[in-house]
Amino acid sequence: MSPRAGLSLLYSQFFVKLPIPIHSFSGQTIIVTGSNTGLGREAANHIVRLGVSKVILAVRKIRKGEDAKRYIEGQQAGQAL
């Protein structure tokens, strides 16, 4: 890796902020891969808060997907899922 590429990587990791979606997702269907743990689950949780009509939790194991669904439903108290 060249020094310039290394500096570019460091800059992008520490100083570039990715936009967080804040617009409504009503009327849309969103598929979130890896949504049973970590960033995928939190992304699905955030998208549900933004009013998505349908979120599809793409997971490898159904049981873990059901656990993620229960987690998201628990976080969305008072909102219809």
N, C-alpha and C positions, 0 to 999 in steps of 0.2 A: 504494500500500500504506500502510495506516495505521501509525502508530508502534507501536501495540499488536500488530498483526499481525507487524511486523518483529521485535519483541522475542520474540514467541512462536516465530517461525521460528528465530531465533538460539538460543533456549533448547533447542528440540527438536533442533537440529543438534549442540550441544555437550554437553548434560547428560542427555539421555534415552538410556538404554542399552536396546537391543532384546534380548529374551531369545534366547539361543542354544539351539537344540534339543539336548537331552541324552538324551531317552528313546529306547528302541529302536524301530526302524522294521521289525522283522522281520515278515514276512507281508504287507507293504504294497508297493504299486507307487507310485513317485513320478516325476512328470514335471518336469524342470528345463528351462525355456526359456533360451535364450542360453547354453547350457552348454559351448560350445566355447572360450570365453575368459573371463578376468576373474572377476567375482563369481559368475556362473553356474557356471563350471567348479569354483570352490572350494566353492560350495554343494553341487554334485553330489558332490564329493570328500568333504565332511563327512558328507553323508547316507549315503554308502557306508560310511564308518567306523562309523556308527550301526547298521549291520546291515540295511539295506533289502533286501528280497527281490529287487526289480527296480527299476532306475532307467532311465528313458527320457530320453536326451539329445536334446532338441528343438533342432535346428540347421538352418540354411539349406542348408549344403553338406555332403554326406555325408563328403567327405574330411576336413573340419575336425572333424566329429563323431568320425570314426575316430581322428584325432590326439588328441582329448580323451579318448577311451576308453583309448588307450594310456597317456596321462599319468596318468589315474586308476588304472589297473592298476599302473603303476609306483610310485605312491604307496602302494598297498595291498599291498605285498610280504607274502606269507604268508597273505593272505586270499583266499578264493575269491570270484570275481565272477560 
